[in-house]
Amino acid sequence: MDYIRLALVQMNTVVGDVEGNLARMIEHLEAALAHGANCVLFPEMTLAGYPPEDLVFRRSFLERMEAAAEVLESYSRAAMLVFGYASARGGRLANVAAVAFGGRRLTTIVKQRLPNYGVFDEQRYFAPGDGTTLIEVDAWKIGVSICEDLWYPDGPYLDQARSGGNLLLNISASPYSRGKGETRERMIRTRAEDTASYLAWVNLVGAQDELVFDGRSVVIGPDGSVVARAPVFEESILYVELDQTPARHRRWMDPRWRSAGGGLPLETVRLVNLPAATSKTTGWSTTLASVPDPVEELFRALVVGVRDYVAKTGFHDVVIGLSGGIDSAVTAVIAVAALSRAHVHTVFMPSEFSASESGRDAQALADNLSVEITVLPIAKPMETLLDVLAPAFAGRPWDITEENLQARIRGLLLMALSNKLGWLVLTTGNKSELATGYSTLYGDMAGGFAVLKDVLKRDVYRLAGWVNREREVIPRHIIERPPSAELRPDQKDEDSLPPYAILDLILEGYIEDDRTPEDLIALGYPPEAVEFTVRLVDRNEYKRRQAPVGLKVTPRAFGRDRRMPVSGKFS
């Protein structure tokens, strides 16, 4: 059999919904079979959803996955099927890829390299696999590995190739972060070229809590060229028909592969009666999806994150406090793109310090987005609270306490709307504010989901520019106006913080790159700004621990990525 027809199912899963994931897998599988595929791949942990976390310690969860796996295997009579889940077969808990054909399990591949960094905790849950397996289909020798196994230069894929593997399959659950797509595809191309093999890599798509999966499944030729690529952030099936001749020819021409050997497969599975394609099939068009520019990619990641978090937590509508500022404006645009305008509600809550243009800008934005806007002034509640607190505050001047009180009134009003109407509150704070503590606990931090939690202020402006690329959606005045919390007269963010142009570079170096203050100063950043910023980041961990769940879009986000003690002393 010279040709093999692959279908890579780039699928959005729901963690814990074994039966729902199974039903959707069957739906996709039937579509792939109807299209003529004879090898169908699903991503890592498809039955479980990823990451399943401590659900894998529940016996009932494991039992349901095993039952679902048996059902799925029964659909493999006309094609080889590869899918992932968590299994306790053999007495140890493992992250596995099941390979089925003819209605039965052919073999089970166990993930060997268990990531235990950043957002990953797989060594907490799983035992690693070992050994190498090849599936022989005529002249095709197929190796299967799972996600991280491909990232290591000496991963199990290498033994598969050395033992004659000419088609390497990798099922993955690789989250999105800025720049990762290019890095990942470059790595996959290197693996294919180094092994003179075809490499088919299938990834999850969609979002789970703070993680966003970008899909971007890809098939690479033995020369490292991209044969096919699935769309970014879209559920889809990537079809590709492969001819083994290029891999065979490349190995003949490459002296490293003339005497194939050195791999030690512990298991060889010979697969017979796989429906063959002896000549190139008509009607099979290969997709080579384009990759969006970085700002569009970020916008789409945030949209997917909001859409899936709202849907997977059972909400339908969201509410956003519009301030007339850039952060709430970008958050509202993302929400409308994710949910549609009918499900997005906005509230403008002016105080005595709110500039008149803030109200005009908030209304203009709501008009441009065609979303509902409600005005709830906070002057009266503020006056009442100050009266209640007057005896306790007697003789003390106005300070940050009264500023925070205004933010907490706004948070209270938004949460009241959430409780009464069932709307999810989207907070609007960005990573620069969260890093430096320029936010109010139980105030502007109050809410259910933090859309811009991992987006620096500079990138909020970049998103706004991208949104306005064709027409003015976000009023220009919002973008051009100096940012302000408007909690005291003529307040500006830069009264309390270094200019964002400097602040964000320092934050990126300190948080994402783990540079020391000395490193940052040596790079030319002002010493006073560096020392002040680092001090703010370090002392505000207690606030970040109490922040709502928010999307991860950079290589190092607060939370799972960056785990620091709240109390202690290190400088």
ROVEX-937858 format. One line per field, with one value per residue (C-alpha): residue in three letters; residue number from 1; x, y, z. Coordinates in nm, 3 decimals. Each point is the difference from the previous one (the first is absolute). Layout:
code <- [ALA,...]
pos <- [NUM,...]
xx <- [X,...]
yy <- [Y,...]
zz <- [Z,...]
This chain:
code <- [MET,ASP,TYR,ILE,ARG,LEU,ALA,LEU,VAL,GLN,MET,ASN,THR,VAL,VAL,GLY,ASP,VAL,GLU,GLY,ASN,LEU,ALA,ARG,MET,ILE,GLU,HIS,LEU,GLU,ALA,ALA,LEU,ALA,HIS,GLY,ALA,ASN,CYS,VAL,LEU,PHE,PRO,GLU,MET,THR,LEU,ALA,GLY,TYR,PRO,PRO,GLU,ASP,LEU,VAL,PHE,ARG,ARG,SER,PHE,LEU,GLU,ARG,MET,GLU,ALA,ALA,ALA,GLU,VAL,LEU,GLU,SER,TYR,SER,ARG,ALA,ALA,MET,LEU,VAL,PHE,GLY,TYR,ALA,SER,ALA,ARG,GLY,GLY,ARG,LEU,ALA,ASN,VAL,ALA,ALA,VAL,ALA,PHE,GLY,GLY,ARG,ARG,LEU,THR,THR,ILE,VAL,LYS,GLN,ARG,LEU,PRO,ASN,TYR,GLY,VAL,PHE,ASP,GLU,GLN,ARG,TYR,PHE,ALA,PRO,GLY,ASP,GLY,THR,THR,LEU,ILE,GLU,VAL,ASP,ALA,TRP,LYS,ILE,GLY,VAL,SER,ILE,CYS,GLU,ASP,LEU,TRP,TYR,PRO,ASP,GLY,PRO,TYR,LEU,ASP,GLN,ALA,ARG,SER,GLY,GLY,ASN,LEU,LEU,LEU,ASN,ILE,SER,ALA,SER,PRO,TYR,SER,ARG,GLY,LYS,GLY,GLU,THR,ARG,GLU,ARG,MET,ILE,ARG,THR,ARG,ALA,GLU,ASP,THR,ALA,SER,TYR,LEU,ALA,TRP,VAL,ASN,LEU,VAL,GLY,ALA,GLN,ASP,GLU,LEU,VAL,PHE,ASP,GLY,ARG,SER,VAL,VAL,ILE,GLY,PRO,ASP,GLY,SER,VAL,VAL,ALA,ARG,ALA,PRO,VAL,PHE,GLU,GLU,SER,ILE,LEU,TYR,VAL,GLU,LEU,ASP,GLN,THR,PRO,ALA,ARG,HIS,ARG,ARG,TRP,MET,ASP,PRO,ARG,TRP,ARG,SER,ALA,GLY,GLY,GLY,LEU,PRO,LEU,GLU,THR,VAL,ARG,LEU,VAL,ASN,LEU,PRO,ALA,ALA,THR,SER,LYS,THR,THR,GLY,TRP,SER,THR,THR,LEU,ALA,SER,VAL,PRO,ASP,PRO,VAL,GLU,GLU,LEU,PHE,ARG,ALA,LEU,VAL,VAL,GLY,VAL,ARG,ASP,TYR,VAL,ALA,LYS,THR,GLY,PHE,HIS,ASP,VAL,VAL,ILE,GLY,LEU,SER,GLY,GLY,ILE,ASP,SER,ALA,VAL,THR,ALA,VAL,ILE,ALA,VAL,ALA,ALA,LEU,SER,ARG,ALA,HIS,VAL,HIS,THR,VAL,PHE,MET,PRO,SER,GLU,PHE,SER,ALA,SER,GLU,SER,GLY,ARG,ASP,ALA,GLN,ALA,LEU,ALA,ASP,ASN,LEU,SER,VAL,GLU,ILE,THR,VAL,LEU,PRO,ILE,ALA,LYS,PRO,MET,GLU,THR,LEU,LEU,ASP,VAL,LEU,ALA,PRO,ALA,PHE,ALA,GLY,ARG,PRO,TRP,ASP,ILE,THR,GLU,GLU,ASN,LEU,GLN,ALA,ARG,ILE,ARG,GLY,LEU,LEU,LEU,MET,ALA,LEU,SER,ASN,LYS,LEU,GLY,TRP,LEU,VAL,LEU,THR,THR,GLY,ASN,LYS,SER,GLU,LEU,ALA,THR,GLY,TYR,SER,THR,LEU,TYR,GLY,ASP,MET,ALA,GLY,GLY,PHE,ALA,VAL,LEU,LYS,ASP,VAL,LEU,LYS,ARG,ASP,VAL,TYR,ARG,LEU,ALA,GLY,TRP,VAL,ASN,ARG,GLU,ARG,GLU,VAL,ILE,PRO,ARG,HIS,ILE,ILE,GLU,ARG,PRO,PRO,SER,ALA,GLU,LEU,ARG,PRO,ASP,GLN,LYS,ASP,GLU,ASP,SER,LEU,PRO,PRO,TYR,ALA,ILE,LEU,ASP,LEU,ILE,LEU,GLU,GLY,TYR,ILE,GLU,ASP,ASP,ARG,THR,PRO,GLU,ASP,LEU,ILE,ALA,LEU,GLY,TYR,PRO,PRO,GLU,ALA,VAL,GLU,PHE,THR,VAL,ARG,LEU,VAL,ASP,ARG,ASN,GLU,TYR,LYS,ARG,ARG,GLN,ALA,PRO,VAL,GLY,LEU,LYS,VAL,THR,PRO,ARG,ALA,PHE,GLY,ARG,ASP,ARG,ARG,MET,PRO,VAL,SER,GLY,LYS,PHE,SER]
pos <- [1,2,3,4,5,6,7,8,9,10,11,12,13,14,15,16,17,18,19,20,21,22,23,24,25,26,27,28,29,30,31,32,33,34,35,36,37,38,39,40,41,42,43,44,45,46,47,48,49,50,51,52,53,54,55,56,57,58,59,60,61,62,63,64,65,66,67,68,69,70,71,72,73,74,75,76,77,78,79,80,81,82,83,84,85,86,87,88,89,90,91,92,93,94,95,96,97,98,99,100,101,102,103,104,105,106,107,108,109,110,111,112,113,114,115,116,117,118,119,120,121,122,123,124,125,126,127,128,129,130,131,132,133,134,135,136,137,138,139,140,141,142,143,144,145,146,147,148,149,150,151,152,153,154,155,156,157,158,159,160,161,162,163,164,165,166,167,168,169,170,171,172,173,174,175,176,177,178,179,180,181,182,183,184,185,186,187,188,189,190,191,192,193,194,195,196,197,198,199,200,201,202,203,204,205,206,207,208,209,210,211,212,213,214,215,216,217,218,219,220,221,222,223,224,225,226,227,228,229,230,231,232,233,234,235,236,237,238,239,240,241,242,243,244,245,246,247,248,249,250,251,252,253,254,255,256,257,258,259,260,261,262,263,264,265,266,267,268,269,270,271,272,273,274,275,276,277,278,279,280,281,282,283,284,285,286,287,288,289,290,291,292,293,294,295,296,297,298,299,300,301,302,303,304,305,306,307,308,309,310,311,312,313,314,315,316,317,318,319,320,321,322,323,324,325,326,327,328,329,330,331,332,333,334,335,336,337,338,339,340,341,342,343,344,345,346,347,348,349,350,351,352,353,354,355,356,357,358,359,360,361,362,363,364,365,366,367,368,369,370,371,372,373,374,375,376,377,378,379,380,381,382,383,384,385,386,387,388,389,390,391,392,393,394,395,396,397,398,399,400,401,402,403,404,405,406,407,408,409,410,411,412,413,414,415,416,417,418,419,420,421,422,423,424,425,426,427,428,429,430,431,432,433,434,435,436,437,438,439,440,441,442,443,444,445,446,447,448,449,450,451,452,453,454,455,456,457,458,459,460,461,462,463,464,465,466,467,468,469,470,471,472,473,474,475,476,477,478,479,480,481,482,483,484,485,486,487,488,489,490,491,492,493,494,495,496,497,498,499,500,501,502,503,504,505,506,507,508,509,510,511,512,513,514,515,516,517,518,519,520,521,522,523,524,525,526,527,528,529,530,531,532,533,534,535,536,537,538,539,540,541,542,543,544,545,546,547,548,549,550,551,552,553,554,555,556,557,558,559,560,561,562,563,564,565,566,567,568,569,570,571]
xx <- [0.000,0.177,-0.259,-0.161,-0.287,0.021,-0.269,0.122,-0.297,0.075,-0.263,-0.133,-0.058,-0.167,0.191,-0.189,-0.274,0.097,-0.332,-0.021,0.356,-0.068,-0.312,0.186,0.294,-0.236,-0.156,0.340,0.113,-0.302,0.067,0.363,-0.099,-0.257,0.278,0.208,0.260,0.167,0.191,-0.170,0.180,-0.148,0.198,0.147,-0.254,-0.295,-0.235,0.102,0.048,0.325,0.118,-0.224,0.201,-0.114,-0.296,0.241,0.011,-0.369,-0.058,-0.341,0.159,0.257,-0.266,-0.215,0.296,0.079,-0.362,0.004,0.328,-0.158,-0.291,0.238,0.209,-0.309,-0.005,0.348,-0.106,0.076,0.294,0.282,-0.096,0.231,-0.139,0.110,-0.131,0.108,0.017,0.071,0.040,0.286,-0.033,0.162,-0.151,0.126,-0.055,-0.056,-0.070,-0.225,0.053,-0.294,-0.098,-0.247,-0.221,0.264,0.299,0.328,0.234,0.022,0.276,0.096,0.135,0.365,0.100,-0.236,0.018,0.022,0.057,-0.212,-0.364,0.081,-0.010,0.005,0.254,-0.255,-0.237,0.163,0.265,0.230,0.007,0.301,0.089,-0.090,-0.288,-0.037,-0.315,0.075,-0.244,0.161,0.298,-0.117,0.159,-0.190,0.115,-0.231,0.106,-0.171,0.066,0.311,0.161,0.067,0.155,0.309,0.268,0.039,-0.370,-0.163,-0.067,0.374,0.009,-0.309,0.179,0.320,-0.204,-0.137,-0.287,-0.089,-0.326,0.011,-0.329,-0.012,-0.322,0.026,-0.163,0.232,-0.132,0.038,0.232,0.154,0.248,-0.042,-0.165,0.305,0.240,-0.204,-0.036,0.372,0.070,-0.240,0.161,0.343,-0.116,-0.141,0.307,0.241,-0.179,-0.076,-0.359,-0.346,-0.120,-0.370,-0.071,-0.357,-0.088,-0.298,-0.186,-0.218,0.046,-0.006,-0.004,0.312,0.150,-0.067,0.086,0.071,-0.030,0.231,0.036,0.258,0.143,0.368,0.181,0.329,0.184,-0.142,-0.255,-0.354,-0.234,-0.322,-0.105,-0.335,-0.149,0.094,-0.265,-0.259,-0.138,0.064,0.114,0.327,0.007,0.321,0.103,0.364,0.219,0.277,0.236,0.151,0.091,0.148,0.195,0.130,0.129,0.170,0.174,0.096,0.300,-0.126,-0.295,0.153,0.048,-0.309,0.028,0.092,-0.352,-0.126,-0.377,-0.147,-0.317,-0.081,-0.365,-0.077,-0.322,-0.165,-0.305,0.024,-0.203,0.268,0.046,0.219,-0.015,-0.063,-0.363,-0.200,-0.183,0.257,0.105,0.274,-0.051,0.290,-0.155,0.172,0.127,-0.134,0.232,0.086,-0.256,-0.286,0.108,-0.011,-0.344,-0.133,0.150,-0.181,-0.326,0.021,0.090,-0.303,-0.237,0.096,0.025,-0.349,-0.148,0.182,-0.094,-0.367,-0.035,-0.163,0.043,0.277,0.012,0.289,0.058,0.083,0.217,0.063,0.354,0.199,-0.009,-0.377,-0.042,0.222,-0.168,-0.342,0.113,0.138,-0.321,-0.216,0.221,-0.025,-0.368,-0.185,-0.139,-0.327,0.189,0.226,-0.120,0.194,-0.029,0.144,0.035,0.108,0.125,0.063,0.349,-0.114,0.076,-0.289,0.186,0.014,-0.377,-0.005,0.273,-0.174,-0.328,0.174,0.165,-0.329,-0.165,0.276,-0.037,-0.381,0.004,-0.219,0.143,-0.143,0.108,0.020,0.150,0.193,-0.007,-0.288,0.135,0.338,-0.155,-0.192,0.309,0.207,-0.272,0.005,0.380,0.029,0.040,0.274,0.174,-0.028,0.308,0.157,0.059,-0.136,0.237,0.008,-0.269,-0.265,0.133,-0.034,-0.346,-0.119,0.144,-0.167,-0.339,0.034,0.098,-0.300,-0.239,0.138,-0.021,-0.358,-0.092,0.178,-0.192,-0.337,0.021,0.242,0.265,0.370,0.208,0.300,0.272,0.202,0.337,0.316,0.326,0.187,-0.254,-0.013,0.380,0.039,-0.310,-0.154,-0.343,-0.248,-0.078,-0.379,-0.027,0.113,0.141,-0.347,-0.146,-0.010,0.251,0.297,0.030,0.317,0.171,0.304,0.002,0.241,-0.125,0.205,-0.172,-0.342,0.080,0.118,-0.327,-0.194,0.193,-0.075,-0.370,-0.009,0.194,-0.299,-0.235,-0.017,-0.156,0.179,-0.034,0.332,-0.020,0.009,0.325,0.164,-0.105,0.255,-0.115,-0.160,-0.184,-0.202,-0.014,0.124,0.020,0.219,0.140,0.231,0.149,0.348,-0.046,0.045,0.189,0.293,-0.109,-0.146,0.257,0.268,-0.210,-0.110,0.353,0.115,-0.296,0.063,0.365,-0.066,-0.308,0.034,0.380,0.091,0.256,0.137,-0.023,0.373,-0.056,-0.272,0.207,0.291,-0.237,-0.042,-0.329,-0.007,0.116,-0.273,-0.271,0.142,0.027,-0.345,-0.164,0.164,-0.104,-0.361,-0.003,0.144,-0.228,-0.326,-0.002,-0.277,-0.226,0.072,-0.089,-0.349,-0.046,-0.258,0.093,0.142,0.139,0.364,0.140,0.368,0.281,-0.029,-0.329,-0.085,-0.146,0.105,0.294,0.149,-0.050,0.145,-0.048,-0.235,0.192,0.374,0.304,0.222,0.147]
yy <- [0.000,0.313,0.253,0.059,0.238,0.185,0.198,0.216,0.094,0.336,-0.012,0.210,-0.214,0.058,-0.124,-0.277,-0.031,-0.350,-0.081,0.338,-0.024,-0.354,0.107,0.279,-0.228,-0.250,0.282,0.114,-0.358,-0.079,0.315,-0.105,-0.352,0.135,0.212,-0.312,0.024,-0.325,0.145,0.242,0.187,0.175,0.221,-0.091,-0.069,0.039,-0.211,0.169,0.358,0.171,0.056,-0.235,0.076,-0.192,-0.152,-0.277,-0.109,-0.088,-0.363,0.071,0.248,-0.258,-0.268,0.223,0.073,-0.370,-0.069,0.288,-0.124,-0.339,0.167,0.209,-0.302,-0.166,0.278,-0.091,-0.276,0.204,0.212,0.006,0.223,0.180,0.189,0.108,-0.037,-0.082,-0.370,-0.217,-0.319,-0.208,0.140,0.338,0.330,0.118,0.252,-0.228,-0.015,-0.288,-0.145,-0.199,-0.172,-0.268,0.085,-0.078,0.150,-0.072,0.157,0.266,0.261,0.153,0.354,-0.007,0.363,0.147,0.382,0.148,0.370,0.307,-0.104,-0.373,-0.236,-0.338,-0.154,0.054,-0.237,-0.239,-0.268,0.028,-0.258,-0.157,-0.200,0.052,-0.125,-0.009,-0.076,-0.158,0.055,-0.144,0.226,0.259,-0.024,0.226,0.130,0.167,0.239,0.249,0.375,0.055,-0.318,0.198,0.303,-0.191,-0.066,-0.356,-0.069,-0.333,0.125,-0.034,-0.373,-0.042,0.164,-0.196,-0.320,0.092,0.231,0.217,0.151,0.149,0.094,0.228,0.080,0.316,0.243,0.297,0.333,0.330,0.274,0.292,-0.123,-0.367,-0.098,0.091,-0.160,-0.318,-0.035,0.061,-0.282,-0.237,0.078,-0.071,-0.337,-0.101,0.109,-0.160,-0.336,0.018,-0.087,0.141,0.149,0.059,0.208,0.056,0.249,0.097,0.321,0.215,0.105,-0.157,0.239,0.217,-0.206,0.061,-0.264,0.136,-0.317,0.071,-0.374,-0.069,-0.268,0.034,-0.174,-0.190,0.304,0.225,0.169,0.072,-0.233,0.105,0.230,0.034,0.340,0.177,0.006,-0.185,-0.349,-0.188,-0.323,0.020,-0.249,-0.096,-0.288,-0.107,-0.189,-0.195,0.042,0.335,-0.142,-0.315,0.200,0.246,-0.284,-0.157,0.329,0.070,-0.208,0.013,-0.220,-0.243,-0.256,0.063,-0.141,0.082,0.030,-0.274,-0.041,-0.199,-0.056,-0.025,-0.006,-0.115,0.141,-0.180,0.077,0.376,0.142,0.087,0.289,-0.135,0.324,0.357,0.053,0.263,0.262,0.024,0.363,0.092,0.294,0.232,0.254,0.333,0.120,0.333,0.280,0.007,0.265,-0.166,-0.334,0.150,0.147,-0.332,-0.184,0.234,-0.038,-0.380,0.015,0.213,-0.199,-0.336,0.110,0.149,-0.304,-0.267,0.159,0.017,0.375,0.171,0.372,0.221,0.344,0.248,0.323,0.259,0.283,0.185,-0.142,-0.224,-0.323,-0.020,0.099,-0.284,-0.245,0.096,-0.046,-0.345,-0.097,0.103,-0.195,-0.305,0.007,0.246,0.335,-0.140,-0.178,0.288,0.261,0.307,0.235,0.348,0.098,0.365,0.166,0.367,-0.051,-0.148,0.232,0.088,-0.149,-0.337,-0.028,0.118,-0.250,-0.288,0.082,0.033,-0.338,-0.163,0.158,-0.123,-0.353,0.020,-0.125,0.094,0.261,0.087,0.302,-0.055,0.305,-0.078,0.345,-0.083,-0.337,0.165,0.278,-0.250,-0.210,0.304,0.100,-0.348,0.003,0.364,-0.079,-0.254,0.229,0.318,0.221,-0.202,0.147,-0.139,-0.263,-0.324,-0.141,0.223,-0.074,-0.372,0.049,0.129,-0.302,-0.233,0.165,-0.066,-0.360,-0.040,0.132,-0.229,-0.302,0.093,-0.003,-0.332,-0.154,0.135,-0.053,-0.291,0.196,-0.080,0.303,0.049,0.198,0.241,0.030,-0.072,-0.176,0.324,0.095,-0.348,-0.017,0.328,-0.025,0.300,-0.146,-0.027,-0.325,-0.055,0.300,-0.004,-0.349,-0.128,-0.225,-0.344,0.011,0.224,0.039,0.213,-0.154,-0.101,0.295,0.285,0.356,0.050,-0.304,0.133,0.300,-0.229,-0.190,0.325,0.101,-0.335,0.029,0.341,-0.110,0.039,0.231,0.182,-0.248,0.126,0.381,0.163,0.216,-0.313,-0.107,0.342,0.105,-0.055,-0.297,0.086,-0.183,0.321,-0.052,0.348,0.335,0.004,-0.346,-0.170,-0.349,0.145,0.192,-0.336,-0.211,0.039,0.073,-0.316,0.010,-0.068,-0.185,-0.275,-0.072,-0.031,-0.224,-0.221,-0.042,-0.062,-0.224,-0.185,-0.015,-0.023,0.278,0.147,0.372,0.020,-0.160,0.251,0.298,-0.130,-0.005,0.374,0.032,0.279,-0.140,0.182,-0.137,-0.353,-0.004,0.155,-0.243,-0.311,0.104,0.040,-0.339,-0.180,0.152,-0.049,-0.379,-0.007,0.192,-0.229,-0.305,0.148,0.101,-0.178,-0.262,0.161,-0.100,-0.097,0.144,0.063,-0.248,0.074,0.103,0.060,-0.305,-0.346,0.134,0.219,-0.131,0.226,0.006,0.259,0.040,-0.025,0.213,-0.004,0.293]
zz <- [0.000,-0.122,0.114,0.337,0.062,0.333,0.178,0.288,0.217,0.161,0.272,0.289,0.310,0.338,0.303,0.177,-0.261,-0.112,-0.162,-0.173,-0.128,-0.122,-0.189,-0.177,-0.078,-0.164,-0.199,-0.126,-0.060,-0.216,-0.204,-0.051,-0.103,-0.243,-0.150,-0.061,0.278,0.103,0.298,0.242,0.277,0.301,0.243,0.337,0.279,-0.237,0.209,0.326,-0.117,0.092,0.265,0.207,0.316,0.312,-0.182,-0.099,0.366,-0.018,-0.085,-0.153,-0.243,-0.111,-0.037,-0.218,-0.225,-0.040,-0.092,-0.249,-0.148,-0.069,-0.177,-0.210,-0.092,-0.147,-0.262,-0.124,-0.240,-0.313,0.120,0.249,0.291,0.245,0.299,0.347,0.354,0.358,0.075,0.302,-0.203,0.128,0.350,-0.058,-0.097,-0.336,-0.277,-0.298,-0.371,-0.100,-0.348,-0.137,-0.324,-0.097,0.295,0.262,0.183,-0.179,0.251,0.269,-0.011,0.336,0.015,0.107,0.056,0.260,0.011,0.346,-0.060,-0.064,-0.019,-0.012,0.299,-0.171,0.235,0.276,-0.178,-0.243,-0.018,-0.305,-0.277,-0.164,-0.308,-0.362,-0.212,-0.377,-0.194,-0.338,-0.285,-0.310,-0.068,0.251,0.343,0.234,0.338,0.252,0.276,0.231,0.015,0.216,-0.138,-0.319,0.168,0.118,-0.266,0.132,0.047,-0.096,-0.354,-0.063,0.076,-0.215,-0.291,0.056,-0.008,-0.340,0.086,-0.299,0.134,0.349,0.166,0.303,0.188,0.206,0.241,-0.038,0.134,-0.179,0.118,-0.184,-0.260,0.085,-0.328,-0.206,0.249,0.010,-0.376,-0.044,0.246,-0.180,-0.334,0.148,0.133,-0.339,-0.191,0.247,-0.023,-0.374,0.091,-0.041,0.326,0.070,0.312,0.124,0.274,0.212,-0.075,0.226,0.360,0.344,0.296,-0.045,-0.284,-0.369,-0.260,-0.346,-0.208,-0.292,-0.066,-0.266,-0.228,-0.091,-0.284,0.036,-0.136,0.274,-0.227,0.119,-0.188,0.172,0.284,0.176,0.084,0.322,0.278,-0.210,0.044,-0.324,-0.162,-0.191,-0.286,-0.174,-0.225,0.028,-0.245,0.170,-0.299,0.116,0.340,-0.153,-0.258,0.258,0.214,-0.300,-0.071,0.365,0.116,0.360,-0.096,-0.250,0.271,0.207,0.345,0.354,0.128,0.227,-0.047,0.284,-0.197,-0.368,-0.101,-0.350,-0.130,-0.291,-0.210,0.045,-0.290,-0.253,-0.238,-0.279,-0.195,0.090,0.092,-0.183,0.200,0.278,0.025,0.247,0.235,0.065,0.233,0.043,0.336,0.132,0.104,0.374,0.101,-0.186,0.148,0.350,-0.063,-0.126,0.298,0.239,-0.191,0.013,0.369,0.088,-0.222,0.146,0.363,-0.013,-0.175,0.203,0.334,-0.097,-0.045,-0.297,0.061,0.135,0.156,-0.024,0.186,-0.265,0.131,-0.323,0.009,-0.229,0.205,0.038,-0.365,-0.128,0.242,-0.136,-0.361,0.080,0.180,-0.295,-0.240,0.227,0.091,-0.227,0.106,0.139,0.277,0.105,0.250,0.108,0.295,0.040,0.367,0.024,0.317,0.075,-0.148,-0.330,-0.288,-0.228,-0.295,0.180,-0.021,-0.361,-0.095,0.178,-0.175,-0.338,0.042,0.100,-0.305,-0.230,0.137,0.018,0.359,0.293,0.237,0.341,0.204,0.377,0.175,0.318,0.163,0.235,0.121,0.049,0.206,0.212,0.068,0.091,0.247,0.154,0.024,0.115,0.374,-0.072,-0.250,0.211,-0.022,-0.280,-0.348,-0.327,-0.138,-0.195,0.229,-0.152,-0.348,0.061,0.143,-0.336,-0.179,0.252,-0.050,-0.373,0.067,0.232,-0.266,-0.269,0.229,0.094,-0.369,-0.035,0.289,-0.104,-0.377,-0.031,-0.188,0.030,0.098,-0.227,0.175,-0.211,0.174,-0.198,0.089,0.066,0.267,0.150,0.012,0.185,0.219,-0.174,0.060,0.287,0.177,0.004,-0.233,-0.363,0.072,0.094,-0.266,-0.151,-0.285,-0.076,-0.377,-0.010,0.303,-0.206,-0.242,0.068,-0.047,-0.318,-0.152,0.099,-0.220,-0.280,0.020,-0.018,-0.311,-0.162,0.086,-0.169,-0.309,-0.233,0.187,0.330,0.243,0.308,0.005,-0.080,0.309,0.220,-0.165,0.006,0.349,0.284,0.212,0.333,0.278,0.063,0.375,0.089,-0.181,-0.315,0.077,-0.253,0.015,-0.041,0.327,0.174,-0.254,-0.239,-0.360,-0.153,-0.281,0.264,0.256,-0.238,-0.115,0.360,0.083,-0.299,0.094,0.369,-0.026,-0.329,-0.036,0.372,-0.034,0.321,0.075,-0.070,-0.342,-0.082,0.107,-0.209,-0.299,0.042,0.189,0.260,0.337,0.194,-0.229,0.018,0.379,0.044,-0.246,0.143,0.351,-0.114,-0.173,0.302,0.261,-0.194,-0.029,0.263,-0.237,-0.293,0.210,0.039,-0.361,-0.218,-0.255,-0.312,-0.337,-0.052,-0.323,0.078,0.067,0.373,0.154,0.364,0.172,-0.115,-0.199,0.271,0.353,0.265,0.379,0.144,0.325,0.041,-0.062,-0.305,-0.186]
